[in-house]
């Protein structure tokens, strides 16, 4: 039995983010046969990093959780101002400016870093999840024990800050969620990854044969945080352009998830549910014809897997090489790159319902072959065994 330390910015079972789900899934699976401790912040909300969980040690199922207080909350506008200033300076940006950004990016938990530095020898292996946040960036230089980084890389502005070079080196071991995530890393760093795993996370097979004919549904669905960084303003603009040219008023979008940092359109064909339960989410997927994912920045995409497990086709942003790669490997969906291609691909999927249904079936087969709990358990246990060999 190995003693494993997982370091992650936020840790809760039903979080809205994919990295948080991955962290919880890995901790749960590895704790079946290992002694797992999670080092994380006391924050529940990733926007402000406000302390909401009590600090200190708790036990959840067989996972030991150590929570450390966040000593400054995040102000998104201030963080973006600092980031823009850092990016303007390029490689000449000072360590002081970058540290200011990292602290504002958060969650700023200096006590967590002190714990990792002092107590790491109590563990056999560390797993660090998420390249972007303070707990991971600040922990890496302190670590002397074997460790693997699950970076959830995507091609976004902060990735270019020199400070983040601490989180990528061909001397490190990585666990990527998709081959395209590794390609982002290798293209930007101009170095080949010498030691890596391809794992991802799992999707529960919650498929239930519905009583209604969802092949005739005119509802499209989105899942996840509704914010500019996830491509929603562009999606809503493209959809309204499509409606203008198609003269159709029978196709609707239902968006499941919290709204953050943006105004949403007041269009009777676009509705917003806010956060919904897992049962409600599955029900809405089943009622829909297909799922839209407009994000250009994904390292895995839980939402398209959730749609595929319900035999639903997906239409995704081609700027996300990860989602485009999933679609090509699975033959489970199509992708768009601009307003015109969005209109054409949406028309094709609406007018060819049998093909759309077949894409959904292909997607389900892809998830069952690659992203079930048993598959991920085998990959994780193999990774731990190899790292400790």
N, C-alpha and C positions, 0 to 999 in steps of 0.2 A: 504493500500500500504506500503510495507516494504522498508527500505533503505538498500540496499545490496552492500557490498564492495567485489569485486573480485580481488584477488592478484595473479598475474601470471608473469612469466619471460618475455614473448613476446606476443604481441597481434596484430594480423592482420588477415584479413578475409581469404586470400588465402595463408596461410602458408603451408609448405610442411609437417609439423609434426602433429601427431595425437593429442598431448596435446594442441597445438595451435588451432586446429579445435574445440576441445572440449570446450576450454575457450571461443572462439567466439560464438559457438552455445549456450552455457549456458547463456552468457551475452545477446544475442539476444532474447532468449526465455523468460528469467526472466524479461527483460525490457518491455515486453508486458503488465505486470500488476504490476511492481515494479519500484522503483527508483534505477537504477544500476549505480555504479561507478566502473571503472576498474583501478587499480593501476598497472603500468607496467613500463618496461624500454623504452628507446628511441631507442632500437636496432631493426633492421629488420633481421639481419643475426645472426643465433645462433652459428656459428663457431667462429666469432671474437667478437661479441657483440658490434660492431662499432655503434656509435650513428648516426642514419640516419633519424629518425623522430624528428621533433622539440619538445623540452621539453615544459611542461605546459599542459593546458587543451584544449581538442577538443571535439566535439560532432559528433558521427557517428550514424546515424539513431536516436534512442532514448537512446543511450549508452553514458554516460559521461566517457571520457578517460583522465586519468592523467598520463603523461609520465615523467619519471625521468631520468636524464643523467647517463650513465655508466661511472664511473671514471677511470676504467682500462680495456683495451681490453684483450681478451683471447688469449693465445698462447697454442695450444693444446699439443705440445711436452713438454713444461714446466709444464702444468697441470698434464700430465701423470707421469712425473718424481716425482712430489710432491705426487701424489696419491700412487705410488708404494712405496715411502719412508714411507708414513703413514701406508699402509697395512702391510709392513714388521714389524712395531713396534707393531701391534695388539692393544690390549686394553691399552698398556702403551704409546700409541702415545699422544703427548702433545696437549693441546688446541691450542697452537700457530701454530703448524704444520697443524692442521685441519682447522684453520681459514685461513691459507695461501692457502690451497687447495680450500676452499669454495670461497674465493675471486677470485682465478684464474678460478674456475668453472664458477662463475658469474651467471647472470650479476650483477656486484658489483655496487649497487645503494644505498648508505647510506641515501640519501635524501628521498628515498621511505620509508625506515624503520622509519625515523624520522616522516614522515607524518602519517604513520599508528599508531605510538605511541601516537602522539598528537591529532589526529583527529578521532580516532576510535569511540569515544562516539557519533559521528554524525551519526553512522550507527547502524542498528539493528542486523546485521548478516554479518559475513565474510566468503567467500569461497576461499580457498587456493588451487591452482592447480599446481601439480608437486612437489614431495617431495625433488627433487635433488638440486634445485637451490637456490641461496642466498636469493632472496626476500621472499621465503616461510620459509626457515630455520630460518632466522633472525627475521621474523615477529612473529612466534609462541610464543616465550617467552614474547612478548610485549602485546599479546592480552588478554583483559579482557572481551570483548563482546562474545556472542556465535559464534562459528565458526565450519566449517566442512572442512576436508581435502580431496581433491580429489588427492590421492597420485601418481597415475600411477606407482605403485610399480612394479619392476621386479627384478629378482635375478641377480644382477650385482655387480661388485666389490665395488663401493662406498657405497652400501647399508650396508656394514659391518663396516663402520667407526662409532665409538662411538658417534660422533657428530650428526649422523642422528637419534639417539634415541630421539632427540628433536621432531622428526616428527612422532614418533610412540609411542603410549601409549594407554592402554585400557580405559583410562579416556577420550580420544578424540573421536569425531564422524567422521566417514569416509564415503566417497562415493566411492565404488569400481566399476570398469568397468566390472568385471567378477568374478564369484566365485573363479576361480583359482588365481586371483590377491590377494584375501583375504587369500587364502591358503598359498601363498608365505609369506605374512605378518605373519600369525599365526605360520607357521613352523619355521621361523627364530626367531621371538620374543618369541616363546614358551608361548604365552598368547592368550586367546580367545578375539575376538573383541566383546565388549559389546554393542556398538551402531554403526550401519552401515546401508547404503543404497546400493543397486545394481542398477546402472543407465546406464552407458555407454553414447554414443551419437548417433545421428541419421544420416541416409543415405537418401538422396533424391531419390525418385523413378523416375529415369530418363530412365527407360526401353523403348526402341523403337524396334518394330519388324524390324529386318534388312532384306534387300533384298537379301543378300547372305546367303549361307548355311554354317554357322560357325561351324556346327557339323563336317564338313570335313576339318576344318582348321588345319594346321600344325604349327601354331604360338603359342608359349607360351609367357606369358607376366609377367613382374614384375613391381611394382609401388612403388615409394618412393626413398629416398636418397640411393645412391649406395656407401656404405662405409663398411669397415671391421666389424664394430660393428653390422651391419645388416646382417652379414652372407654371403655376396656376394662372397668373394674369395672361400669359401667352395662350394657354389652353382655352380660356374663356373667350378670348378675342377670336381665336381660330373657329371655335364652335359658333359664335355669333356670325362670323363671315360665312360659314357653311350654311347656316340657316337662311341668310340673306339670299344666297345664290340658289339654294335648293327649294326655297319656298315651302319647306316642310315645318309643321308645327306639332308633329306627333312624336318627335324624338326628344327625350329629356336626359339631363345629367343629374344624378344624385351624388353629392359629395359627402362622404363619411369622414369626420375628423374635426379637430378643433381649428379655428381660424386664428391666424397670428400675423400681425404686422401688415395687413392689407385690407383694402375695401373690396367687398365682393359685389358682383353685378346684381342688380335688381331685375332679374329676368325670370318670368314665370316658368321657363323651361329648365332653369337651374335651381336646385334646392340644396339646402345644407342642413344636416342632421345634428352636427356637433358630435361629441364622442358617443359611441354606441357600444353596447355589450358585445361579447363574442358571438352570442346566439343571434343577435340582431344583425350583426355584420354578415354572418353566413347566410341568413335569410335574404338579405338585400342582394348579395352576390348571386344567389340562386334565382332571384326575380329578374336579374339583368341579362341583357344580351352579351355584353362584353365589358371589360375593364379598361379604363384609360389611365396611363401613368405619364404625366408630362415632365417629370424630373429629368434634368440633364446630368445630375450628379447622383449616381447610385453605385454602391459597391456590391450589392446583391439584389435587392428588391423583394421584400417579403410579400408585398401586395400582389405582384403578378403570380407568385406561387400560390397564394390563397385563392386567386381566381382560377388558376389552372386546376387545382385539386377539385374544384367544383365544375370542371369541364367547360370553363368559359375562356373564349379567345381574349387576347389583349391587343391594344393599340398603344404603342409607347413612343416616347421621344427618341428619335434616331441619334441625337447627340449623346445619349447614354450608351457608350460602347458595351457596357455590361448587359443592359437589357436587350440591346440589339443582338448580342451574342447568344443570350438565352433563347430569343425568338428563333434565331437561325438553327441552333442545335436542336431545339424542341419541335420546330415547325408548328409552333403554338400561337403565333401572332404576327402582326405587321407593325411597321413603324413609319413615322412621318418626320420630315425635316423642316417643313415650312407650312404656311397656310394652305397653299394649293395641294401639297401632298397629303395634308390632313383631310381636306375635302374629298380627294379621290379615294384614299384608303377607307375612309368612313363610308362613303357611298358603296364601295365594293363589298364591305362586310355587311351592310344593311341589305344589299340587293342579292347577295349570295349566301343565304342563311345556312344551307347545307355545308358549304365550305367553312363558314364561321363555326358551325358545330364541330366539324372535323378538326379544326385548329384547337378548339377547346379540349377535345379528346386527346389529341397529341400532347397538349400541355400537361394533362393529368398523368399520362404515361411517363413523361419526362420527370415530373416531380417524384412519382413513385419509384423510379429507377435511381434517383440521385439524392433526394432530400427527405427521406423518411428518418424517423428517430433511430432505427436500427442501423441505417447506413452511416449517419453522423456519429453514432456511438462507436462503430468500428473504426472510423477515421480518427476520432479523437483519441481512442485508446492506443491506436498504432502510433500516433504522434507522440504521446507521452512516453510510450515504451522506447521509441527511437531516440528521443531527447535525453532519456535517462540511461540509455544503454552504455 
